Amino acid sequence: MQKFTFRILWLDNNVAIAIDHVVGKNISPLTSYFFWPRNDAWEQLKTELDSKPWICESQKIDLLNKATEIINFWQDKSKNKSVSQAQDKFPEFIFAGSN
């Protein structure tokens, strides 16, 4: 089974999501960054994943579900989520951010 991780830019007005392919101890970019809410990052990720037939359908669904979780967590601005809170919630992902 393939292994993937997310690279996330946690910004005040956007969250940017990219997916990386993990091969052994090496990480290779699989997608570019897709920004939410500036663009429909979820739909862009789906299109990008659908263009890669070597990724099985169940993994695509899992990656899109995780992207949804990240976007929903970022959107919950009423709790003013910081990048450190996001790292605590998703410790398996790679974060960079400005707050």
N, C-alpha and C positions, 0 to 999 in steps of 0.2 A: 504494500500500500504506500502511496506517495505521502510525503509529509510537507506541510505548508505552514507558514506563519504570516502574520499580518505586520506591516510596518505602518504606523499611524502618526500623523501630524495632528496634534491636539491644539487647535487655535481658538481664539475668542469667537470669531465669526464663521469659522468653517472647521470641519474635521476632514482630513484627507486620509484615504485608505488605499494601501497597495498590498498586494500579496506576493510573498517570496516563496520560492521552492527550496526546500531544505534537502540537501544531498550529503549524507554523512555529517561532517562538521562544517560544511560549506553552505552558504546561503546565496542564491541567485535570484535576482529580480524576475518575477513572473509577469507582473503588470506594472504600469505606471501608476502614479497617484491619481485617484478620483476624488473630487471634492464634493462634500455635502454641506450646506444646501445649495451652493453655487450651481452645481449640476446634479443630475440624478445619479449619484455615485453607485447606488445599488444596481440600477439598470445597466450602467456602463460596465460594472464588474461582471454581471451576468453575461453580457455580450462578449466580453473578453474571455471568460471561462468557457463559453459555448464554442469559441473559436479554437479551443485546445482539446481535440478529441481523445487525447491520451489521458485526460483526467476523467475518472469514472463519475457517473451521474450522482452517486451518493456523496462523493466528496464535493462536487459542485454545490449540492444542496447544503451540505454542512458549512462550507465556506460562506455562502450567501446568508445563511442563518446567523453565523457569527458576525458578518458585516452588519446585519440588522440590529443585533445586540449592541454593537459599538455605536451605531448611529443613534439608536434610542437612548443609550446612556449619555451620549454627548448632548442630545436634544433636551434632556432633563435639566435645563438651565435653572429651574426654580431652586434646585439644590446647589447651583453654582459649582459644578463638577470641575475639579482641577486635574491636571495631567497626572499628579501623584495618586489621586483617587482612581483614575482610570487604570493606572498601572497596578494598583491593588486589586481592582476588579478583574483585570485581564493580564495576569502576571506572565502568561506565555507569549505575549506579543511584544513588539519593539515600539517604544514610544519616543517621540520628541514633541516638544510643545513650548508654548509661550506663557502658560499660566500655572 
